[in-house]
Amino acid sequence: MPKYVVRYGAMRFLGVFATRGSEKYRRASRVIARTNRGLEAGEVLCEATDDAVQYLKDPPSGQILRAMAADDENELAHLKAQEGQEFQACQSLVLRLGLEMQLVDIERLFGGERVVVYYLAEQRVDFRQLVKELAGELQTRIEMRQIGVRDEAKLLADYGDCGKPVCCNTYLSAMPPVSMKMAKIQKATLDPTKISGRCGRLKCCLRYEFPVYEEIQKRLPPIGSEVETPEGRGRILAQEILSEQLLIHTDDERRVLVNAGSVRVLSRKGDKKKFDKSDKSDEGRRREPPPMPTSDEDEQAD
């Protein structure tokens, strides 16, 4: 019995679904499937091979019932139009009840088993009365789901600054945290308006190349290290990580860019051994005494 990876739901869940018999589906085929939430429309992404499934963490299971027919497409379009009216009804109830929450989106399952209400809230919200009145008006089960700003972008965003559909809206099944360190090591601009995504947080794509930058940086001597190069001795001012090059400030007050492989490290940043810049010869070089240890107060003053 073939199995496929299927994307379904407003939150773009990924599941491994089996077929009823020996039916086979192509990539991007629209299907009707039975999920753990009910009857839903979905899209076939690929066959559920071992290589594909290893990238999914505890994927839900389900069953593909049939390929989507013309009647199913019409019913799905009708449900989408109905969601707009239900959103307005829910928004009116939120305002009347004075709930401190921001309504984001409403999703009605294809089979009508439930309506999922997505909302933002800074604190816990008592929505029992809202659920009671909304269930009476819509005549179905109501599921309230609190989400974050990244999930809001996943539901509503369309295109990113790169001109392509936002990653969270297309293929990302999980959104791990992104730190400012990832932007700094890639020498991305630190202007928040340029490194922030549609959600207002740091762009998810800053994570994509970060492991490569981190791996290469480990092989390079740190900034501030004293080195010997074909251009002479000097100190490392900056690293060009992807090209594996170093910007060196030489003893004769020049700045040169050299390959990291042509550099011999004399002392790394933080070593006690100090390099005497006034002496250019290897023999008879004067040695400076090691620096006095600094206190915590001295380090803070620096």
N, C-alpha and C positions, 0 to 999 in steps of 0.2 A: 504494500500500500504506500504510494508516494506521499512524501511530506514536503511542505513548502514554508518558507518564511513569509509571513503576511503582515503588512502594516495596516492598522485599523484605528478608528477612533479619532476624535479631535486632537488628542495628545500624541498621536502617531505612535501608539504602542506597537511593539514587534512581538509576534508569537510564532510558534511552530505548529502548523495545522496539518492534519492528515486529511486525505480525500475520502470520499465514501467508498470508492472502488478503485479502479485502475485509471481514473481520469487524470489527464495531464494538462498542465497550464503553463503558459508562457509568461515571461517577465512582463510586468505592467498589466496583466490580466485583472479585470475588475470582477470580484466575486462576492457572494453572500456567504457569511460564515457564522458558525455558532461559537461564541467566545464565552469567557467566564462572566461576562456582563449581560449577555443576551444575544439576540440576532443583530448582526452588524454588517455593514458594507466594508470591504477591504480591498487591498491591492497586493498582488503576488509580486514579491521582490526577487526571489530565487528559490532554487531547490534547497531543502534543508539538509545539506551535506554536513559531514563532521567539521570540515574547514569553516563553513559558514556559521554553524551553531556555536563554535567555540568563542566567537566574539559576542555572544548574547549571554547575559547573566540571568539565570533562572527564567527563561522565557516562558510565558503562559502557553498552554496548549489549547487546542480547539479543533473544529472540524469544518472543512470547506464543504458547503452544501451544494452549491451550483455556481456556474458562471452568471454574471449579472446580465439579465435580459432587458429589453426595452421597457417593459412594465416596471421593472425594478428601478431603472434610471428615472422614470417619471415619478415614481413614489419617493425616491431620494430627493428629487428637486422639490417636490411638494413639502417634504419634511424640512428642508432648508428654508423655504419661504415661511413655514409655520414657526420656525425657531425665532425669527425676527419679532413676530407678534408675542411669542411667549417671553422673550427678553424684555419687551416693553411692559408686559404685565408684571413680571418679577421686579423690574425696576420701580414700578409704581408702589408695589407692596413694601419694598425696602425703604422708600421715602416715607410712606405713611406710618410704618412702624418705627421709624427713626433709628434704624440699625447703622452702626458705624462700620460699613463695609462698602467696597467698590465692586460692583458687578462687572465681570469681564466677558463672559460668554455663556451660552446655554447650548447643550448638546442633547438632542433627542435621538435615542437609539433607533435603528431601522425597524426593529420588531416592536417598538413601542413599550418595551418592558420598563423603561425608566427615563427620566430627564435629569441630566447632570448639570448642576449649576456651579460654575467656576467663579471664584471671587477672591479679592485681596482684602486683607484686614491686618492691622498692626496688633490688635489684641483679640482675645477670644470673644466670639459673638454668640449670643443666645438666639438662635434662629428657629427655635421650635415652633413659634407661632407662624413664622414665614413658611416653613415646610408644611404646616397644617393647612393654611389657606391656599398655598400654591398647589398642593396635591388635590384639594377639592376643586380648584378651578381647572387644572389640566387633566384630572382623572387618571393619574398614573403615579408611580413611585418617584419620589424626589430624592436625589443624592446631592448633598452639598460638599464641595471639594475646595478647600483653601489652597491657593497656589502662591508662588513667588513671582517676582518681576521677570525672571528668566522664562518661567512657564507662560507668563502673559505674552511675551514676545513669541513664544512657540505657537500660541494660539492665533495671534493677530498679525504678527509682522509678515512682510512680504519679501522685500529685497534689502540687501545690505549695501554698504558703501562700495563694495567691490563690483556691484552690478548684478550679482547672482542672488538667487533665493537664499534667505538666511539659513545657516547650517542647522539650527535647532528646529526649523520648520520642515526640513527635508530628510536628513539621514541620521542626525544625532539622537540616539535612544537614551543617553544619559549626558548630563551636563556637569562635569567635574569642576571644582573651583579653579579660578584663574587669578594669579597673583601679579603684583606690579613687578616682581623680580623677573617674570617671563618677558615683560616688555623691555626692561632695562638691558637684559643680556642680549636681546636682539637689536638693541639700539633703536627701538621704535620711538617716535615722538611721544613725549609725556603729556601732550595736550589732551585733556580728558575728552574733548569733543571729537578727537580723531582716533582714539584707541577704545572708545566705548561703542558698544553695539546698540541695537534698537531697544534693548532692555535698560540701557543706562549703565550697565556694568561693563567690565573689561571684556573685549571680544573673545569668544571661544577659540577663534583661530590662532590666538597667541600661544595656545598649548601645542599646536600641531608640530612645530619645528623645535620646540623648547628642548626635548631630549637630545636632539642632535647637537644643538648649541652647547648644552651642558656637558656632553661627552667630549666634544672637541676642546672645550675650555679646560677640562681636567688635564689635558695633555700639554697645555701651554703654561709657561712660567707666569706667575702672578704679576700684576701691575706693581711697580716699585722695585722689582728685582734688579740686581746689578748683573750685567751680562757682558760677554765679549762677542763681537760680531766682526764680519769682514770689513766693516766700516770703522771699526775701533770699539773701544769700551764705552759703556753708557748705562742708562737706566731706562726701564720699560715705562712708557707713558700710557700706552693703550694697546688693546688687542683687537685685531680684525679676525674674528673667530672663524667665519666660514672659509676665508682664504688662508687661514693659519699663518697670518703675518703679524709682526709686532712693530709698533711705532717706538723708536729708540731716540732718546735725547743723549747725544754723544758728549764726550768730555770736551770736545772743541766747539760746543754750543751749536751743533747741527741736529736736525730732526730727520731721521731716515726711516724708511719702511723696509724691513727685511723679512725673509722667510724664517719661520720659527725653527726649521730644521738646521739652519746655519748658525744658530745661536748657542753659545756655551754659557751656562748659568754659573756666575761666580758666587753669588749669595742671593737667596730668595728673600722676599719681603718678610720681615719678622725675625730673620737670623741675627744672632749677636755679632757675627763677623761683619765688619764694615770695610768697604772698598775705598782706598785713598785715591781720589781723583787727581791729586797733584803729581802723582808718580806714574809715569807711563811705562817704565821698565819692569820686567819680571824679576830681575835680580836686584838685590839691595833695596827693595821697596820698603819704605817706612811703614810701620804698623801703628795705627792709632789704637789707643787703649779702648777696651770695650766700654760702651756707654753705661752710665749708672742706671740701675733699675728705676723705673718710674713708678710712682704710686697711683692709686686710683684717681686721686685728685688731679695729678699731673695729666693723666690721660683725658680726664674730663675737660681740663683747661685747654688741651690741644684740640 
